[in-house]
Amino acid sequence: MKSISIFILLIYWSIIILAPVLTNESQIFNKKSAIVQKINSNK
């Protein structure tokens, strides 16, 4: 029981730590795709 609760806490904290990193990566990807669309629309 103790090992299961530690495992669940590790997953919980890793999600909390990684969530801002993942949202920043998705915003960067959206900006890149917007730039590519502008370049393609100019052709």
C-alpha positions in Angstrom: 0.0 0.0 0.0 2.8 2.4 0.9 4.6 1.7 -2.4 1.5 2.3 -4.4 0.9 5.7 -2.8 4.5 6.7 -3.4 4.1 5.6 -7.1 0.9 7.7 -7.5 2.5 10.7 -5.9 5.5 10.4 -8.3 3.1 10.4 -11.3 1.1 13.3 -9.8 4.2 15.5 -9.3 5.7 14.6 -12.7 2.5 15.8 -14.3 2.5 19.0 -12.3 6.1 19.7 -13.3 5.8 18.7 -16.9 2.5 20.5 -17.7 4.0 24.0 -18.2 6.7 22.6 -20.3 4.3 20.8 -22.6 2.0 23.8 -22.9 5.0 25.9 -23.9 6.0 23.4 -26.6 2.4 23.3 -28.0 2.4 27.2 -28.2 5.7 27.1 -30.0 4.4 24.5 -32.5 1.3 26.7 -33.1 3.4 29.7 -33.8 5.6 27.8 -36.3 2.5 26.5 -38.1 1.1 30.0 -38.3 4.4 31.2 -39.8 4.4 28.3 -42.4 0.8 29.1 -43.3 1.7 32.8 -43.9 4.6 31.8 -46.1 2.5 29.4 -48.1 -0.3 32.0 -48.6 2.2 34.5 -50.0 3.2 32.1 -52.9 
